[in-house]
C-alpha cells in the first residue's frame, strides 16, 4: 500500500504536476482527497452532542490533521496557479457543501463538522490574498456559493465557513469556556487556533517571516467583505472577534489603500464592493461602528486591539 499522503508530500505533488503540466493528475489528486475526506466523515458517527471539553479539543486536533494534506494542496495551488481557480473553488465547495448539509443548518449541533472546510477555505483564500490574486479571492469568498438549508438560497462560502461558524452552537455552554483553558488568554482564541493550524502549510511557499502580519490583514479584509455583504440593518458585531478585525491600523490601511488607488484598486477590479470606492468607505464605516461598540465595554479587547501587527 502507498504511504499516507502527508501535507509535505501533497504540496510537492501539486508543484510537480503544475511544473510538468499534468492537469488531469492535478485535478485527480485534489478532488480524490476531497472525496476521501467526505467518505471518512460520512462513515463517522454523527456529532449530536459534545459535553466533554477533552472530546471537543480532540475533535479539533483530529480535523486539523485530517485536512492538512488538502490545505497544503490548496495553499500551494492558489499560490502558484491562480488561473486554476475553478479547481480550487470546486474542491472547497464540494467539502463545504457536504459538511453544511450534514450539519443540520447554520446553527445545528453538527456545526463543528464545518471546521475542516473552514481550514480549507482560509488556507486557499489567505494564499490568494498574500499574492494579491484578487480575482481568485473573489471566486473563493463570494463567487462560490453553497445552499445551507432547503428553503434558503445559496450563500457565499465566507458567509457559512467563517472562522466562528463551527463554534456557534457552543457559545452559551460551559464547555465552550472549558475547551480553551489550555489556549492563550485571549478573546481571539478561535482566530489564534486557526492561524496556528494554517501556518505550516505556508512554509513551502516561504510565507514565514511575516505570516502573522499577513494573517491579520487578511482577517481585516474578510471582515470588510462581510460588512459589504451584510449591509445594514444586519448587525456586523457578531462577526468573529479577531485581531485583524479590531485593530484600527488594519482598517486604516485598507481605507488608505482604497482611497489612494481609487477605481484601480485590485479588489474593486475583481468585483468586490460593487467596484465602488464609495461602497468601500461605507463598509469600513459600518465595520468601524461595530468594532467601537464591541470594544467600548471590554478592556481586554481594547488592549489586544492595540497590539503591534508584526511578529
NORWOGI-V339429 format. One record per run of one state. SS is the DSSP state (alpha for helix, beta for strand, coil for the rest). FROM is the first residue (numbers start at 1). LEN is the number of residues. If there is no record, write none. Layout:
SS|FROM|LEN / SS|FROM|LEN
//
This chain:
coil|1|6 / alpha|7|14 / coil|21|2 / alpha|23|21 / coil|44|9 / alpha|53|28 / coil|81|1 / alpha|82|21 / coil|103|8 / alpha|111|20 / coil|131|3 / alpha|134|10 / coil|144|1 / beta|145|3 / coil|148|6 / beta|154|3 / alpha|157|4 / coil|161|4 / alpha|165|6 / coil|171|3 / alpha|174|5 / coil|179|10 / alpha|189|14 / coil|203|8 / alpha|211|20 / coil|231|5 / alpha|236|3 / coil|239|4 / alpha|243|4 / coil|247|1 / alpha|248|17 / coil|265|1 / alpha|266|5 / coil|271|1 / alpha|272|4 / coil|276|1 / alpha|277|20 / coil|297|2 / alpha|299|7 / coil|306|6
//
